[in-house]
């Protein structure tokens, strides 16, 4: 018997356990020493956020608590950046180093100038795989490049200039508004015209509208959520998003959470999409091309099925584009109407431009592209309420970020491979120091003021509502065209939108940040048509 075997056989369980603990501690210490040397050879550490409990548990608990209370913005502003006065800081969560930044130089590096150094990473892909699969939003490298090449050609000007899809669903939206703001077959539908000023939650209707538009554009068949009080696929899609967000923010603790609701909803969602995928694949690539050339109705799914016959690839791209196409557009339109309902002077200017440019007819592509105040309204909305408020990148190799390191944060910060960097577009857009001084020509940046965009343009990476660099949103122009169309048609008909939010949120909107930033308390407004002149009262 060897000396080692004799030693082990004579070792008590207590001694063995203590030895194991000591070995684990030594391993952790040696790992940290090696990590420290690599960091110091690359650059500097950033300012450290302290946690009240070991392993960053106190910080993680406070962050999850803030998310549940819909106070995520306040947590980032006050606890992450405000306490130190730095725009790039770091902490350790479950012994993993995490960097937080709202520095435009660092964000530019990750998204553009050092693009190859940063990506979604394997851990992100594994966490999101059940939902987003290998879509453009969850992959790096060749997979990401293949997805982008597949999707990008579907958003050409020829596709964007066909506005019939928007108009058809806009007419349905008007009928819903005329029915009192409830889905048309709902028992709550009324014969109350909107001109009488009935308060409705326009956020709910806009999510339904954009879901119908997106499914029509992507699949060739809309889900008719504007005319159906509860749509099973829409409900499942929302529930998958909700649970996915909880899992991501709970990090390691998500392993102990029930996933039944997530799995059940995912099954419904996948079943619906795969039905349409099978239909698209029933056409040969030649039949798909002939259908396109014959002038038949365009569908995104059939178009990309002409390039790949992989049903999983098709499913993943549909989910990714649907997430971006519905939620970001609906949320931005909701925020636009939230602010316009509180700023009648902006509505007056917008309506005046619309009527002078378009009149009462349906707008054309060129008309929508040539309305500067309409564009300013959307830019200002996206400045204050960027659709994706928080995002993350993973270092794909040992690298640096240009700012945040050293005693005053002016030196490069070292970033080792697999380090997570969380950044906030919402915080970035609300940094006062990135704006001109408040004056008669430039309103307080905390205030909704579309007029600022008529004579001011931000620096490239101070304003990134659609991201930047190679991952710039491929559907940006489609989203802007859809939002422009909706606002144009609404304010062709209505001369005023009245807010009913004061008694709900006191003028301080609830920033609900799941994946997309949306108004947490809805957007309760009433629309008013121009008053008709009674000819009997004329001389």
C-alpha positions in Angstrom: 0.0 0.0 0.0 1.4 3.4 -1.0 2.2 6.1 1.5 -0.7 8.3 0.1 -3.2 5.5 0.5 -2.1 4.9 4.1 -2.4 8.6 4.8 -5.9 8.8 3.3 -7.1 5.7 5.1 -6.0 7.1 8.4 -7.4 10.6 7.8 -10.6 11.4 9.6 -13.6 12.9 7.7 -13.1 16.2 9.5 -9.5 16.4 8.5 -10.3 15.5 5.0 -13.1 18.1 4.8 -10.8 20.8 6.2 -8.1 19.9 3.8 -10.5 20.2 0.9 -11.7 23.6 2.1 -8.0 24.8 2.4 -7.2 23.5 -1.1 -10.3 25.3 -2.5 -9.2 28.6 -0.8 -5.7 28.2 -2.1 -7.0 27.6 -5.6 -9.1 30.7 -5.4 -6.3 32.8 -4.0 -3.9 31.6 -6.7 -6.5 32.3 -9.4 -7.0 35.8 -8.1 -3.3 36.5 -8.0 -2.9 35.3 -11.6 -5.9 37.4 -12.6 -4.5 40.4 -10.8 -1.2 40.1 -12.6 -2.9 39.9 -16.0 -5.1 42.9 -15.3 -2.1 45.1 -14.2 -0.2 44.1 -17.3 -3.1 45.2 -19.5 -4.2 48.4 -17.8 -5.8 49.4 -14.6 -8.7 48.4 -12.3 -11.8 50.6 -12.3 -13.5 52.1 -9.3 -14.9 49.3 -7.1 -18.5 49.2 -6.0 -18.7 47.7 -2.5 -21.3 45.1 -1.5 -22.6 44.8 2.0 -22.6 41.0 1.8 -19.9 38.6 0.6 -19.6 37.5 -3.0 -21.6 40.6 -4.2 -24.8 39.1 -2.9 -25.9 42.4 -1.3 -25.4 44.2 -4.6 -27.2 41.5 -6.5 -30.1 41.5 -4.1 -30.5 45.2 -4.3 -30.4 45.1 -8.1 -33.1 42.4 -8.3 -35.2 44.3 -5.7 -35.0 47.4 -7.9 -36.0 45.5 -11.0 -39.0 44.1 -9.3 -40.0 47.6 -8.1 -39.5 49.0 -11.6 -36.7 51.2 -10.2 -33.9 49.8 -12.4 -33.0 53.2 -13.7 -32.8 54.7 -10.3 -30.5 51.9 -9.1 -28.1 52.4 -12.1 -28.2 56.2 -11.6 -27.8 56.3 -7.9 -26.1 53.0 -6.7 -23.9 52.2 -9.7 -22.8 55.5 -11.0 -24.1 58.2 -8.7 -22.3 57.1 -5.5 -18.9 57.3 -7.1 -19.4 60.0 -9.7 -17.7 57.7 -12.3 -19.2 56.6 -15.5 -17.3 53.3 -15.5 -17.1 51.2 -12.4 -16.7 47.5 -11.5 -17.8 45.0 -8.9 -17.7 41.2 -8.2 -20.9 39.2 -8.3 -20.4 35.5 -7.2 -16.7 36.0 -7.7 -17.1 37.1 -11.3 -15.8 40.5 -12.3 -18.5 42.8 -13.9 -17.9 46.2 -15.4 -20.7 48.8 -15.7 -20.3 51.8 -18.1 -22.2 54.7 -19.5 -19.1 56.2 -21.1 -19.5 57.0 -24.8 -15.9 56.2 -25.5 -16.1 52.8 -23.9 -19.4 52.1 -25.7 -17.9 53.2 -29.0 -15.0 50.8 -28.4 -17.3 47.8 -27.7 -19.7 48.5 -30.6 -17.3 49.8 -33.2 -13.6 50.4 -32.9 -12.8 47.3 -31.0 -15.8 45.3 -32.3 -13.9 42.0 -32.7 -12.8 42.1 -29.0 -16.4 42.1 -27.7 -19.5 40.1 -28.4 -22.5 38.3 -26.9 -20.4 35.4 -25.6 -21.0 31.7 -25.0 -22.7 32.3 -21.7 -25.2 34.8 -23.2 -26.0 32.4 -26.0 -26.6 29.5 -23.6 -28.9 31.6 -21.4 -31.0 32.9 -24.3 -30.8 29.8 -26.6 -34.3 28.4 -25.8 -35.9 31.8 -26.7 -33.7 33.4 -29.3 -31.8 30.3 -30.6 -29.1 31.2 -33.1 -30.8 34.5 -34.2 -28.9 37.7 -34.9 -29.4 38.9 -31.4 -27.7 36.0 -29.6 -24.7 35.0 -31.7 -21.2 36.1 -32.6 -18.8 35.4 -35.5 -19.9 33.4 -38.5 -23.3 32.6 -37.1 -24.0 36.3 -36.5 -22.6 37.2 -39.9 -24.8 34.6 -41.7 -27.9 35.8 -39.9 -27.2 39.4 -40.8 -26.6 38.5 -44.5 -29.9 36.7 -44.5 -31.9 39.5 -42.9 -30.4 42.7 -44.2 -31.6 42.4 -47.9 -35.2 42.2 -46.6 -35.2 45.8 -45.5 -34.4 47.6 -48.8 -36.2 50.8 -49.8 -38.4 48.8 -52.2 -39.7 46.8 -49.2 -40.0 49.9 -47.0 -41.8 52.1 -49.6 -44.8 49.7 -49.8 -47.0 51.1 -47.0 -50.1 49.1 -47.7 -49.5 46.8 -44.7 -49.3 49.8 -42.3 -52.5 51.4 -43.8 -54.6 48.2 -43.5 -53.8 47.8 -39.9 -54.2 51.5 -39.3 -57.7 51.3 -40.5 -58.4 48.5 -38.0 -56.8 50.6 -35.2 -59.2 53.5 -36.1 -62.2 51.1 -35.9 -61.0 50.0 -32.5 -60.7 53.6 -31.3 -64.2 54.3 -32.6 -65.4 51.3 -30.7 -64.2 52.8 -27.4 -60.6 51.5 -27.4 -61.4 47.8 -26.7 -60.7 44.9 -29.2 -63.6 44.8 -31.7 -65.1 41.5 -30.5 -64.7 42.3 -26.8 -67.8 42.6 -24.7 -66.3 45.9 -23.5 -66.4 47.4 -26.9 -68.5 50.5 -27.1 -70.0 52.8 -29.7 -68.3 55.8 -28.1 -66.4 57.8 -30.7 -63.0 59.0 -29.7 -64.0 62.6 -30.4 -65.9 62.5 -27.2 -62.7 62.1 -25.3 -63.0 58.7 -23.7 -59.8 57.7 -21.9 -58.0 54.6 -23.2 -54.7 52.8 -22.6 -53.1 53.5 -26.0 -50.0 51.4 -25.0 -52.1 48.2 -25.1 -53.5 49.1 -28.5 -50.1 50.0 -30.0 -48.6 46.6 -28.8 -51.5 44.9 -30.5 -51.1 47.0 -33.7 -47.4 46.4 -34.0 -47.9 42.7 -33.3 -50.4 42.5 -36.2 -48.1 44.5 -38.5 -45.1 42.4 -37.6 -46.7 39.0 -38.0 -48.3 40.2 -41.3 -44.9 41.4 -42.6 -43.0 38.3 -41.3 -45.4 35.5 -41.8 -47.9 36.8 -44.4 -50.7 36.3 -41.8 -51.4 38.6 -38.9 -52.6 37.3 -35.5 -55.5 39.8 -35.4 -54.7 40.9 -31.9 -56.5 44.2 -32.4 -59.7 42.3 -32.9 -59.1 39.5 -30.3 -59.1 40.3 -26.6 -56.7 37.5 -25.7 -54.5 36.0 -28.4 -52.8 32.8 -27.3 -49.6 33.3 -29.3 -49.2 36.9 -28.1 -49.7 36.0 -24.5 -47.2 33.1 -24.8 -44.6 35.4 -26.5 -45.0 38.0 -23.7 -44.7 35.3 -20.9 -41.5 33.9 -22.5 -40.0 37.4 -22.5 -41.0 38.1 -18.9 -39.6 34.8 -17.6 -36.4 35.1 -19.7 -35.8 38.6 -18.1 -36.2 37.2 -14.6 -33.8 34.3 -15.3 -31.1 36.6 -16.7 -31.2 39.1 -13.9 -31.3 36.4 -11.2 -28.1 35.0 -12.7 -26.9 31.9 -10.9 -30.1 31.7 -8.7 -32.2 31.1 -11.9 -31.2 27.4 -11.6 -33.5 27.1 -8.6 -36.6 28.8 -10.2 -39.6 27.0 -11.7 -39.5 27.0 -15.4 -43.0 25.6 -16.0 -44.6 28.8 -17.2 -41.6 29.5 -19.5 -41.6 26.0 -21.0 -45.4 25.9 -21.5 -45.4 29.4 -23.2 -42.3 28.5 -25.3 -44.2 25.4 -26.6 -47.2 27.5 -27.7 -44.9 30.1 -29.3 -42.8 27.5 -31.2 -45.9 25.6 -32.3 -47.3 28.7 -33.9 -44.1 29.7 -35.7 -43.2 26.2 -36.9 -46.7 26.0 -38.5 -45.8 28.9 -40.7 -42.2 27.7 -41.3 -43.6 24.4 -42.6 -45.9 26.3 -45.0 -43.0 28.4 -46.3 -40.8 25.3 -46.8 -43.6 23.6 -48.7 -42.6 26.0 -51.5 -39.5 25.3 -53.5 -36.9 28.1 -53.8 -38.0 28.4 -57.4 -41.6 28.7 -56.5 -40.7 31.3 -53.9 -38.8 33.3 -56.4 -41.6 33.1 -59.0 -44.1 34.2 -56.4 -42.0 37.2 -55.5 -41.6 38.2 -59.2 -45.3 37.8 -59.9 -46.2 40.6 -57.6 -47.8 38.4 -54.9 -47.8 39.6 -51.4 -44.3 39.8 -49.9 -43.6 37.9 -46.7 -40.3 38.0 -44.9 -40.4 34.2 -44.0 -40.9 33.1 -47.6 -38.1 35.4 -48.8 -35.5 34.0 -46.4 -36.8 30.5 -47.0 -35.5 31.0 -50.5 -31.9 31.1 -49.1 -32.0 28.5 -46.3 -34.1 25.4 -45.9 -33.2 24.9 -42.2 -36.4 25.1 -40.2 -34.6 25.9 -37.0 -32.7 28.7 -38.6 -36.0 30.2 -40.0 -37.7 29.9 -36.6 -34.8 31.7 -34.8 -34.7 34.6 -37.3 -38.5 35.0 -37.1 -38.4 35.2 -33.2 -35.5 37.7 -33.2 -37.1 40.0 -35.8 -40.5 39.7 -34.2 -39.1 40.7 -30.8 -37.4 43.8 -32.3 -40.3 44.6 -34.7 -43.1 44.5 -32.3 -41.9 45.6 -28.9 -39.4 48.3 -29.7 -41.8 50.1 -32.1 -44.8 49.8 -29.8 -42.9 51.0 -26.8 -41.4 54.0 -28.7 -44.9 55.0 -30.0 -46.3 54.7 -26.5 -43.6 57.0 -25.1 -44.2 59.4 -28.0 -47.9 59.7 -27.2 -47.1 59.8 -23.4 -45.1 63.0 -24.0 -47.2 64.5 -26.8 -50.2 64.3 -24.6 -48.4 66.5 -22.1 -47.0 68.9 -24.7 -49.9 70.4 -26.8 -47.5 72.9 -28.4 -45.6 69.9 -29.9 -48.8 68.4 -31.2 -49.8 71.7 -32.8 -46.4 71.9 -34.6 -46.5 68.3 -35.6 -50.1 68.4 -36.9 -49.4 71.6 -38.8 -46.5 70.0 -40.6 -48.5 66.8 -41.4 -51.4 68.7 -42.9 -49.2 71.0 -44.9 -47.1 68.1 -46.3 -49.7 65.3 -46.7 -53.2 66.8 -46.3 -55.8 64.2 -45.6 -54.5 61.4 -47.9 -52.4 58.5 -46.8 -48.8 59.6 -46.7 -46.2 58.3 -49.1 -42.7 57.1 -48.3 -41.1 60.3 -49.6 -43.5 62.5 -47.7 -42.8 60.7 -44.4 -39.0 61.1 -45.0 -39.4 64.8 -45.6 -41.1 65.9 -42.4 -38.4 67.3 -40.1 -40.6 67.9 -37.1 -42.0 64.4 -37.2 -38.5 63.1 -37.3 -37.6 65.4 -34.4 -40.5 64.0 -32.3 -39.2 60.4 -32.8 -35.6 61.4 -32.2 -36.5 63.2 -28.9 -38.6 60.2 -27.8 -35.8 57.8 -28.5 -33.3 60.2 -26.7 -35.3 60.1 -23.4 -36.7 56.6 -23.7 -34.3 54.4 -25.8 -36.0 51.1 -26.6 -33.2 48.9 -25.3 -32.1 50.7 -22.0 -29.5 48.1 -20.8 -27.3 45.8 -22.7 -24.3 43.6 -22.2 -21.1 42.5 -24.0 -18.6 39.8 -23.1 -14.8 40.2 -23.7 -13.9 37.6 -26.3 -10.2 38.0 -25.5 -8.0 39.9 -23.1 -8.4 43.5 -24.0 -9.1 47.0 -22.6 -11.6 49.8 -22.6 -10.2 53.4 -23.1 -11.7 55.0 -20.0 -12.4 54.1 -16.4 -9.1 52.8 -15.1 -6.8 54.3 -12.5 -7.4 56.6 -9.5 -9.3 59.2 -11.5 -10.8 56.9 -14.2 -8.8 58.5 -17.0 -6.7 55.5 -17.9 -7.6 52.4 -19.8 -9.4 49.7 -17.8 -8.1 46.2 -18.2 -10.7 43.6 -19.4 -9.9 39.9 -19.3 -11.5 37.3 -21.5 -15.1 36.4 -20.5 -15.5 39.6 -18.4 -19.0 40.9 -18.6 -19.5 44.6 -19.4 -23.0 46.0 -18.8 -23.8 49.3 -20.4 -26.8 51.6 -20.3 -28.1 53.6 -23.3 -30.7 55.1 -21.0 -28.1 56.5 -18.6 -25.9 57.6 -21.5 -28.8 59.6 -23.1 -29.6 61.3 -19.8 -26.0 62.5 -18.9 -26.3 66.3 -18.6 -22.6 66.7 -19.2 -23.0 65.5 -22.8 -25.4 68.3 -23.7 -25.0 72.0 -24.4 -25.8 74.4 -21.6 -29.5 75.1 -21.2 -30.5 78.3 -23.0 -33.3 79.8 -25.0 -32.2 77.7 -28.0 -31.6 74.5 -26.1 -34.1 73.3 -23.5 -33.2 71.4 -20.4 -32.2 67.9 -21.6 -34.5 66.4 -18.9 -37.5 68.0 -20.8 -39.2 66.6 -23.9 -38.5 69.2 -26.5 -38.5 68.1 -30.2 -37.5 71.6 -31.3 -33.9 71.0 -30.1 -33.4 68.6 -33.0 -34.1 71.4 -35.6 -30.8 73.0 -34.8 -28.7 70.5 -32.8 -27.2 67.1 -33.5 -25.5 64.9 -30.9 -22.1 63.4 -31.3 -22.2 60.0 -32.9 -21.9 57.7 -29.9 -23.7 60.0 -27.4 -27.0 59.0 -29.1 -27.4 55.3 -30.0 -31.1 54.3 -29.9 -30.5 51.7 -32.6 -27.0 50.6 -31.4 -23.9 51.4 -33.5 -21.2 49.8 -35.5 -21.6 46.5 -37.3 -24.5 45.5 -35.1 -26.5 48.6 -36.0 -30.2 47.6 -36.1 -31.0 46.2 -39.6 -34.7 47.1 -39.2 -34.0 50.7 -38.1 -35.6 52.3 -41.2 -38.6 49.9 -41.1 -39.2 50.9 -37.5 -38.9 54.6 -38.2 -41.2 54.3 -41.2 -43.8 52.4 -39.2 -43.7 54.9 -36.3 -43.8 57.9 -38.7 -46.8 56.4 -40.5 -48.8 55.8 -37.2 -48.2 59.3 -35.9 -49.0 60.9 -39.2 -52.3 59.1 -39.6 -53.3 59.7 -36.0 -52.7 63.5 -36.2 -54.3 63.8 -39.6 -57.5 62.8 -37.8 -57.1 64.1 -34.3 -56.1 67.7 -33.4 -55.4 67.0 -29.7 -54.4 64.1 -27.4 -55.1 64.6 -23.7 -53.1 63.0 -20.9 -54.9 61.2 -18.0 -51.6 60.1 -16.4 -51.2 62.8 -13.8 -53.4 61.0 -11.2 -51.7 57.7 -12.1 -48.0 58.5 -12.0 -47.9 62.1 -10.8 -46.0 63.2 -13.9 -43.1 60.8 -13.2 -43.4 57.9 -15.6 -42.7 54.4 -14.5 -39.7 53.0 -16.5 -40.5 49.4 -16.9 -37.4 47.7 -18.2 -37.8 44.0 -19.1 -35.9 43.6 -22.4 -37.6 46.8 -23.8 -38.2 50.0 -22.0 -42.0 50.6 -21.8 -44.4 52.8 -19.7 -45.0 50.7 -16.6 -48.5 52.2 -15.9 -49.7 52.3 -19.4 -50.5 55.4 -21.4 -54.0 56.6 -20.6 -55.0 59.3 -23.0 -58.0 60.6 -24.9 -58.1 61.8 -28.5 -60.1 64.8 -29.7 -61.1 65.5 -33.3 -61.4 69.0 -34.7 -64.7 70.6 -33.7 -67.2 70.8 -36.5 -68.6 74.2 -37.4 -72.3 74.5 -37.1 -73.4 76.3 -40.3 -76.6 77.5 -38.6 -74.5 79.7 -36.3 -72.9 81.5 -39.3 -74.3 84.9 -40.4 
